Amino acid sequence: PGDESGLYDAILEAKKQGKIRFIGISNHRLAVAKEAIESNLYDTIQFPFSFLASDADLEIAQSCKKKDMGFIAMKALSGGLIT
């Protein structure tokens, strides 16, 4: 969004046409995750989350819940660290 490539508009149009149900974003950076949540442009976010999550990571999940945004945990085993 905002890069004027037309990509987000195309995805939004596909959603309006019923070709896709949700628009999501996946990233590893806390600042990008916060920006994505606040933007209200996405239905879901995929973000690293495990038993080793920091308070900041927990805040991301809680912010998603407050915004009724889907949260998809990635790297649930911390890239093998927990195994």
N, CA, C and O of each residue as an XYZ file, in Angstrom:
332
protein
N       0.823     -1.207      0.000
C       0.000      0.000      0.000
C       0.857      1.258      0.000
O       1.865      1.342      0.702
N       0.452      2.200     -0.773
C       1.160      3.460     -0.805
C       2.348      3.495     -1.743
O       2.959      4.547     -1.930
N       2.689      2.343     -2.345
C       3.847      2.341     -3.232
C       3.458      2.621     -4.679
O       4.316      2.667     -5.560
N       2.177      2.806     -4.921
C       1.630      3.161     -6.229
C       1.854      2.088     -7.290
O       1.765      2.367     -8.485
N       2.145      0.854     -6.853
C       2.320     -0.237     -7.810
C       0.975     -0.800     -8.255
O       0.881     -1.447     -9.298
N      -0.059     -0.554     -7.465
C      -1.380     -1.072     -7.780
C      -1.627     -2.467     -7.241
O      -2.719     -3.012     -7.407
N      -0.623     -3.053     -6.596
C      -0.751     -4.415     -6.091
C      -1.857     -4.529     -5.041
O      -2.710     -5.412     -5.135
N      -1.849     -3.643     -4.042
C      -2.873     -3.722     -2.994
C      -4.262     -3.512     -3.582
O      -5.208     -4.198     -3.194
N      -4.394     -2.581     -4.504
C      -5.696     -2.343     -5.143
C      -6.181     -3.587     -5.879
O      -7.372     -3.897     -5.857
N      -5.271     -4.296     -6.527
C      -5.632     -5.526     -7.239
C      -6.091     -6.605     -6.258
O      -7.056     -7.322     -6.524
N      -5.401     -6.715     -5.133
C      -5.789     -7.698     -4.117
C      -7.142     -7.332     -3.520
O      -7.982     -8.205     -3.302
N      -7.355     -6.050     -3.258
C      -8.633     -5.584     -2.720
C      -9.773     -5.871     -3.696
O     -10.861     -6.269     -3.281
N      -9.530     -5.673     -4.972
C     -10.539     -5.963     -5.995
C     -10.849     -7.463     -6.041
O     -12.010     -7.851     -6.177
N      -9.832     -8.293     -5.929
C     -10.043     -9.749     -5.905
C     -10.896    -10.150     -4.703
O     -11.726    -11.054     -4.798
N     -10.692     -9.477     -3.581
C     -11.507     -9.755     -2.389
C     -12.958     -9.338     -2.628
O     -13.882    -10.075     -2.285
N     -13.154     -8.177     -3.207
C     -14.513     -7.700     -3.507
C     -15.240     -8.643     -4.459
O     -16.454     -8.820     -4.357
N     -14.501     -9.245     -5.380
C     -15.081    -10.175     -6.350
C     -15.290    -11.573     -5.766
O     -15.865    -12.438     -6.425
N     -14.832    -11.797     -4.547
C     -14.981    -13.099     -3.913
C     -13.926    -14.117     -4.310
O     -14.050    -15.300     -3.992
N     -12.897    -13.666     -4.999
C     -11.831    -14.578     -5.424
C     -10.913    -14.963     -4.264
O     -10.331    -16.047     -4.253
N     -10.794    -14.072     -3.301
C     -10.045    -14.353     -2.074
C     -10.895    -13.894     -0.901
O     -11.736    -13.006     -1.045
N     -10.676    -14.495      0.252
C     -11.475    -14.134      1.424
C     -10.759    -13.183      2.369
O     -11.396    -12.363      3.030
N      -9.444    -13.289      2.435
C      -8.694    -12.504      3.402
C      -7.431    -11.928      2.772
O      -6.864    -12.501      1.842
N      -7.009    -10.793      3.294
C      -5.752    -10.168      2.892
C      -4.841    -10.210      4.114
O      -5.208     -9.739      5.190
N      -3.655    -10.775      3.939
C      -2.745    -10.908      5.066
C      -1.352    -10.416      4.752
O      -0.993    -10.172      3.600
N      -0.576    -10.278      5.814
C       0.817     -9.857      5.699
C       1.652    -10.749      6.609
O       1.199    -11.163      7.676
N       2.851    -11.035      6.185
C       3.788    -11.832      6.967
C       5.081    -11.043      7.088
O       5.584    -10.509      6.099
N       5.619    -10.969      8.300
C       6.881    -10.261      8.478
C       7.550    -10.686      9.772
O       6.971    -11.422     10.571
N       8.773    -10.217      9.973
C       9.557    -10.563     11.155
C       9.898     -9.344     12.013
O      10.474     -9.492     13.091
N       9.556     -8.162     11.555
C       9.970     -6.945     12.259
C       8.816     -6.356     13.065
O       7.710     -6.179     12.554
N       9.090     -6.062     14.312
C       8.088     -5.549     15.237
C       7.450     -4.254     14.738
O       6.230     -4.099     14.796
N       8.263     -3.334     14.253
C       7.739     -2.046     13.784
C       6.795     -2.225     12.600
O       5.768     -1.551     12.515
N       7.138     -3.130     11.691
C       6.283     -3.388     10.526
C       4.975     -4.024     10.975
O       3.910     -3.684     10.461
N       5.051     -4.945     11.933
C       3.841     -5.587     12.452
C       2.908     -4.557     13.083
O       1.703     -4.569     12.831
N       3.458     -3.676     13.894
C       2.638     -2.636     14.529
C       1.988     -1.741     13.478
O       0.806     -1.412     13.583
N       2.748     -1.355     12.481
C       2.225     -0.503     11.410
C       1.103     -1.212     10.651
O       0.085     -0.602     10.326
N       1.292     -2.488     10.374
C       0.278     -3.263      9.648
C      -1.019     -3.355     10.444
O      -2.108     -3.231      9.884
N      -0.899     -3.573     11.748
C      -2.090     -3.670     12.597
C      -2.828     -2.339     12.629
O      -4.051     -2.301     12.490
N      -2.109     -1.272     12.808
C      -2.728      0.057     12.896
C      -3.320      0.526     11.570
O      -4.222      1.363     11.558
N      -2.825     -0.001     10.464
C      -3.280      0.455      9.148
C      -4.706      0.024      8.815
O      -5.369      0.652      7.989
N      -5.176     -1.042      9.454
C      -6.508     -1.605      9.153
C      -6.637     -2.056      7.698
O      -7.750     -2.135      7.178
N      -5.531     -2.350      7.040
C      -5.551     -2.790      5.644
C      -5.574     -4.308      5.510
O      -5.876     -4.831      4.437
N      -5.260     -5.012      6.582
C      -5.094     -6.461      6.512
C      -6.080     -7.176      7.430
O      -6.503     -6.644      8.457
N      -6.433     -8.396      7.030
C      -7.315     -9.231      7.844
C      -6.519    -10.125      8.785
O      -7.004    -10.494      9.854
N      -5.300    -10.471      8.390
C      -4.452    -11.348      9.197
C      -3.005    -10.877      9.158
O      -2.582    -10.159      8.253
N      -2.268    -11.308     10.169
C      -0.825    -11.077     10.198
C      -0.155    -12.374     10.638
O      -0.650    -13.068     11.525
N       0.968    -12.692     10.013
C       1.774    -13.839     10.413
C       3.066    -13.281     10.988
O       3.758    -12.492     10.345
N       3.384    -13.704     12.218
C       4.504    -13.107     12.940
C       5.158    -14.183     13.814
O       4.457    -15.060     14.318
N       6.491    -14.139     14.008
C       7.148    -15.121     14.870
C       6.580    -15.079     16.293
O       6.475    -14.014     16.902
N       6.215    -16.258     16.811
C       5.600    -16.313     18.139
C       5.791    -17.705     18.718
O       5.481    -18.700     18.062
N       6.299    -17.781     19.940
C       6.528    -19.071     20.593
C       6.461    -18.881     22.107
O       6.143    -17.799     22.600
N       6.768    -19.961     22.833
C       6.819    -19.877     24.293
C       7.914    -18.921     24.759
O       7.911    -18.490     25.912
N       8.831    -18.595     23.887
C       9.915    -17.673     24.219
C       9.592    -16.229     23.832
O      10.476    -15.373     23.829
N       8.348    -15.965     23.513
C       7.939    -14.632     23.059
C       8.239    -13.566     24.113
O       8.097    -13.791     25.315
N       8.650    -12.420     23.628
C       8.904    -11.281     24.510
C       7.587    -10.563     24.805
O       6.555    -10.860     24.203
N       7.639     -9.628     25.727
C       6.446     -8.827     26.022
C       5.976     -8.069     24.783
O       4.775     -7.910     24.566
N       6.921     -7.607     23.979
C       6.566     -6.886     22.748
C       5.841     -7.806     21.772
O       4.902     -7.382     21.098
N       6.275     -9.069     21.693
C       5.602    -10.042     20.828
C       4.183    -10.308     21.327
O       3.245    -10.393     20.534
N       4.034    -10.438     22.633
C       2.707    -10.647     23.222
C       1.794     -9.464     22.921
O       0.599     -9.636     22.678
N       2.361     -8.274     22.941
C       1.589     -7.070     22.636
C       1.053     -7.104     21.204
O      -0.056     -6.635     20.950
N       1.825     -7.648     20.275
C       1.374     -7.775     18.885
C       0.131     -8.657     18.830
O      -0.864     -8.300     18.201
N       0.193     -9.809     19.491
C      -0.955    -10.723     19.497
C      -2.170    -10.067     20.149
O      -3.290    -10.215     19.659
N      -1.961     -9.352     21.234
C      -3.067     -8.682     21.922
C      -3.651     -7.557     21.072
O      -4.865     -7.349     21.065
N      -2.802     -6.839     20.364
C      -3.283     -5.770     19.482
C      -4.150     -6.343     18.365
O      -5.160     -5.748     17.989
N      -3.755     -7.489     17.841
C      -4.564     -8.149     16.805
C      -5.937     -8.505     17.353
O      -6.954     -8.303     16.688
N      -5.957     -9.032     18.556
C      -7.239     -9.410     19.170
C      -8.141     -8.188     19.325
O      -9.335     -8.251     19.034
N      -7.570     -7.086     19.781
C      -8.351     -5.855     19.960
C      -8.923     -5.345     18.641
O     -10.021     -4.790     18.607
N      -8.175     -5.535     17.556
C      -8.595     -5.053     16.234
C      -9.404     -6.100     15.465
O      -9.777     -5.870     14.315
N      -9.680     -7.255     16.097
C     -10.383     -8.362     15.445
C      -9.642     -8.795     14.184
O     -10.245     -9.044     13.140
N      -8.329     -8.876     14.308
C      -7.448     -9.251     13.203
C      -6.879    -10.636     13.485
O      -6.456    -10.913     14.608
N      -6.864    -11.501     12.489
C      -6.312    -12.835     12.676
C      -4.818    -12.792     12.936
O      -4.091    -12.005     12.329
N      -4.366    -13.648     13.848
C      -2.942    -13.748     14.174
C      -2.491    -15.165     13.884
O      -3.045    -16.117     14.433
N      -1.496    -15.317     13.030
C      -0.955    -16.623     12.666
C       0.483    -16.685     13.176
O       1.339    -15.909     12.750
N       0.735    -17.614     14.087
C       2.078    -17.755     14.655
C       2.986    -18.490     13.680
O       2.618    -19.528     13.131
N       4.163    -17.945     13.475
C       5.187    -18.657     12.706
C       6.360    -18.929     13.637
O       6.533    -18.256     14.652
N       7.153    -19.913     13.282
C       8.331    -20.284     14.074
C       7.944    -20.606     15.520
O       8.591    -20.148     16.462
N       6.888    -21.392     15.680
C       6.383    -21.733     17.010
C       7.422    -22.453     17.870
O       7.337    -22.420     19.097
N       8.383    -23.092     17.246
C       9.455    -23.765     17.985
C      10.757    -22.967     17.928
O      11.840    -23.521     18.117
N      10.648    -21.692     17.673
C      11.795    -20.774     17.627
C      12.909    -21.285     16.729
O      14.080    -21.300     17.108
N      12.523    -21.700     15.541
C      13.503    -22.174     14.569
C      14.260    -23.410     15.029
O      15.400    -23.626     14.618
N      13.636    -24.227     15.883
C      14.247    -25.455     16.379
C      14.876    -25.321     17.749
O      15.311    -26.321     18.321
N      14.937    -24.122     18.292
C      15.550    -23.885     19.595
C      14.808    -24.622     20.706
O      15.431    -25.084     21.661
N      13.489    -24.736     20.592
C      12.679    -25.358     21.642
C      12.658    -26.885     21.522
O      12.314    -27.569     22.486
N      13.014    -27.422     20.373
C      12.918    -28.880     20.186
C      13.980    -29.642     20.931
O      14.020    -30.870     20.865
